[in-house]
Amino acid sequence: MSEQKDNALDRLKSVAKHTHEYLTKLSDTAERASELSSPSLLGTAGGILGTAVGVLVAHFTGVSLLLISTPLTALGIVSGILFFRGRRRINLERRIEENRLAAEEIIRRIDEVKKIPGTPQHVIDELWESFTLLTKGYDTQAALLLGPPNDRSQGNAALPAPPPEVDDGQEDNRRLEK
Protein backbone atom coordinates (compact mmCIF):
# COMPACT_ATOMS: atom_id res chain seq x y z
CA MET A 1 0.00 0.00 0.00
CA SER A 2 2.84 2.34 0.82
CA GLU A 3 4.31 1.76 -2.62
CA GLN A 4 1.01 2.77 -4.24
CA LYS A 5 0.90 5.93 -2.14
CA ASP A 6 4.48 6.77 -3.14
CA ASN A 7 3.64 6.10 -6.77
CA ALA A 8 0.52 8.29 -6.58
CA LEU A 9 2.49 11.01 -4.81
CA ASP A 10 5.19 10.92 -7.51
CA ARG A 11 2.54 11.18 -10.21
CA LEU A 12 0.88 14.05 -8.40
CA LYS A 13 4.23 15.86 -8.12
CA SER A 14 4.84 15.26 -11.82
CA VAL A 15 1.40 16.58 -12.73
CA ALA A 16 1.95 19.63 -10.50
CA LYS A 17 5.35 20.25 -12.12
CA HIS A 18 3.97 19.94 -15.66
CA THR A 19 0.96 22.10 -14.80
CA HIS A 20 3.27 24.78 -13.40
CA GLU A 21 5.41 24.67 -16.56
CA TYR A 22 2.32 24.83 -18.75
CA LEU A 23 0.84 27.76 -16.83
CA THR A 24 4.19 29.58 -16.94
CA LYS A 25 4.40 29.13 -20.71
CA LEU A 26 0.75 30.15 -21.08
CA SER A 27 1.35 33.26 -18.97
CA ASP A 28 4.43 34.18 -21.03
CA THR A 29 2.46 33.71 -24.23
CA ALA A 30 -0.39 35.85 -22.90
CA GLU A 31 2.07 38.57 -21.92
CA ARG A 32 3.62 38.58 -25.40
CA ALA A 33 0.16 38.58 -26.99
CA SER A 34 -0.91 41.56 -24.90
CA GLU A 35 1.81 43.60 -26.60
CA LEU A 36 0.44 42.84 -30.08
CA SER A 37 -1.89 45.18 -31.92
CA SER A 38 -5.60 44.49 -32.14
CA PRO A 39 -5.43 43.61 -35.87
CA SER A 40 -2.74 41.02 -35.11
CA LEU A 41 -4.81 39.48 -32.35
CA LEU A 42 -7.99 39.41 -34.44
CA GLY A 43 -6.04 37.96 -37.35
CA THR A 44 -4.70 35.26 -35.06
CA ALA A 45 -8.18 34.53 -33.70
CA GLY A 46 -9.50 34.37 -37.26
CA GLY A 47 -6.68 31.99 -38.18
CA ILE A 48 -7.49 29.72 -35.25
CA LEU A 49 -11.18 29.77 -36.16
CA GLY A 50 -10.36 29.04 -39.81
CA THR A 51 -8.12 26.15 -38.77
CA ALA A 52 -10.82 24.72 -36.52
CA VAL A 53 -13.42 24.95 -39.30
CA GLY A 54 -10.93 23.33 -41.69
CA VAL A 55 -10.33 20.44 -39.28
CA LEU A 56 -14.08 19.93 -38.82
CA VAL A 57 -14.79 20.08 -42.54
CA ALA A 58 -11.93 17.69 -43.27
CA HIS A 59 -13.14 15.30 -40.58
CA PHE A 60 -16.73 15.17 -41.79
CA THR A 61 -16.11 15.28 -45.54
CA GLY A 62 -12.98 13.18 -45.82
CA VAL A 63 -11.18 15.93 -47.73
CA SER A 64 -7.49 16.25 -47.00
CA LEU A 65 -6.88 18.37 -43.90
CA LEU A 66 -4.00 20.20 -45.53
CA LEU A 67 -6.08 20.92 -48.62
CA ILE A 68 -8.98 22.56 -46.77
CA SER A 69 -7.47 23.84 -43.52
CA THR A 70 -4.72 26.00 -45.01
CA PRO A 71 -6.99 28.18 -47.17
CA LEU A 72 -9.53 28.49 -44.34
CA THR A 73 -6.76 29.54 -41.94
CA ALA A 74 -5.62 32.25 -44.34
CA LEU A 75 -9.22 33.32 -44.92
CA GLY A 76 -9.75 33.49 -41.16
CA ILE A 77 -6.69 35.70 -40.69
CA VAL A 78 -7.74 38.11 -43.44
CA SER A 79 -11.35 38.16 -42.19
CA GLY A 80 -10.25 38.95 -38.64
CA ILE A 81 -8.13 41.88 -39.80
CA LEU A 82 -10.83 43.24 -42.11
CA PHE A 83 -13.41 42.87 -39.34
CA PHE A 84 -11.20 44.95 -37.07
CA ARG A 85 -10.70 47.65 -39.70
CA GLY A 86 -14.36 47.94 -40.52
CA ARG A 87 -16.02 49.57 -43.49
CA ARG A 88 -15.09 53.12 -42.47
CA ARG A 89 -11.36 52.43 -42.38
CA ILE A 90 -11.42 50.46 -45.62
CA ASN A 91 -13.25 53.36 -47.33
CA LEU A 92 -10.77 55.82 -45.86
CA GLU A 93 -7.82 53.76 -47.10
CA ARG A 94 -9.36 53.67 -50.59
CA ARG A 95 -9.92 57.43 -50.59
CA ILE A 96 -6.40 58.07 -49.32
CA GLU A 97 -5.01 56.01 -52.19
CA GLU A 98 -7.20 57.81 -54.74
CA ASN A 99 -6.15 61.16 -53.29
CA ARG A 100 -2.47 60.17 -53.35
CA LEU A 101 -2.70 59.18 -57.03
CA ALA A 102 -4.50 62.42 -57.95
CA ALA A 103 -1.98 64.53 -56.02
CA GLU A 104 0.93 62.75 -57.71
CA GLU A 105 -0.66 63.38 -61.11
CA ILE A 106 -1.12 67.09 -60.41
CA ILE A 107 2.49 67.41 -59.18
CA ARG A 108 3.68 65.56 -62.31
CA ARG A 109 1.73 68.01 -64.50
CA ILE A 110 3.16 70.99 -62.63
CA ASP A 111 6.68 69.66 -63.19
CA GLU A 112 5.98 69.08 -66.91
CA VAL A 113 4.43 72.52 -67.39
CA LYS A 114 7.41 74.22 -65.71
CA LYS A 115 9.70 72.60 -68.29
CA ILE A 116 7.80 74.17 -71.19
CA PRO A 117 9.31 77.55 -72.08
CA GLY A 118 6.92 80.48 -71.94
CA THR A 119 4.29 78.74 -69.82
CA PRO A 120 2.06 81.42 -68.32
CA GLN A 121 2.27 81.64 -64.52
CA HIS A 122 -1.53 81.45 -64.22
CA VAL A 123 -1.43 77.88 -65.63
CA ILE A 124 0.99 76.80 -62.90
CA ASP A 125 -1.04 78.70 -60.31
CA GLU A 126 -4.24 76.94 -61.43
CA LEU A 127 -2.57 73.56 -61.09
CA TRP A 128 -1.39 74.47 -57.59
CA GLU A 129 -4.92 75.61 -56.78
CA SER A 130 -6.21 72.21 -57.93
CA PHE A 131 -3.67 70.55 -55.68
CA THR A 132 -4.74 72.74 -52.74
CA LEU A 133 -8.45 72.02 -53.33
CA LEU A 134 -7.73 68.31 -53.57
CA THR A 135 -5.85 68.37 -50.29
CA LYS A 136 -8.57 70.40 -48.52
CA GLY A 137 -11.26 68.07 -49.88
CA TYR A 138 -9.36 65.10 -48.52
CA ASP A 139 -9.12 66.73 -45.09
CA THR A 140 -12.89 67.23 -45.07
CA GLN A 141 -13.55 63.63 -46.13
CA ALA A 142 -11.16 62.30 -43.51
CA ALA A 143 -12.84 64.38 -40.80
CA LEU A 144 -16.26 63.03 -41.80
CA LEU A 145 -15.06 59.44 -42.02
CA LEU A 146 -13.13 59.55 -38.77
CA GLY A 147 -15.78 61.48 -36.89
CA PRO A 148 -18.37 59.79 -34.70
CA PRO A 149 -20.74 57.53 -36.67
CA ASN A 150 -23.78 59.46 -35.37
CA ASP A 151 -22.71 62.60 -37.23
CA ARG A 152 -22.69 60.75 -40.56
CA SER A 153 -26.05 59.07 -40.01
CA GLN A 154 -27.76 62.46 -39.86
CA GLY A 155 -26.92 63.15 -43.49
CA ASN A 156 -27.43 66.81 -44.29
CA ALA A 157 -28.22 67.57 -40.65
CA ALA A 158 -24.46 67.93 -40.13
CA LEU A 159 -24.41 70.79 -42.64
CA PRO A 160 -25.03 74.33 -41.39
CA ALA A 161 -28.63 75.45 -41.54
CA PRO A 162 -29.57 78.00 -44.20
CA PRO A 163 -30.00 81.54 -42.93
CA PRO A 164 -33.49 82.28 -41.64
CA GLU A 165 -35.82 84.06 -44.02
CA VAL A 166 -36.47 87.64 -43.08
CA ASP A 167 -40.10 88.70 -43.02
CA ASP A 168 -40.18 91.98 -44.87
CA GLY A 169 -43.87 92.45 -44.12
CA GLN A 170 -44.75 92.30 -47.82
CA GLU A 171 -46.12 88.73 -47.73
CA ASP A 172 -49.42 89.84 -46.24
CA ASN A 173 -49.75 92.59 -48.87
CA ARG A 174 -49.14 90.12 -51.68
CA ARG A 175 -51.85 87.81 -50.36
CA LEU A 176 -54.32 90.66 -50.18
CA GLU A 177 -53.61 91.70 -53.76
CA LYS A 178 -54.53 88.26 -55.06
Secondary structure, 3 states (H helix, E strand, C coil): CHHHHHHHHHHHHHHHHHHHHHHHHHHHHHHHHHCCCHHHHHHHHHHHHHHHHHHHHHHHHCCCHHHHHHHHHHHHHHHHHHHHHHHHHHHHHHHHHHHHHHHHHHHHHHHHHHHCCCCCHHHHHHHHHHHHHHHHHHHHHHHHHHCCHHHHHCHHHHCCCCCCCCCCCHHHHHHHHC
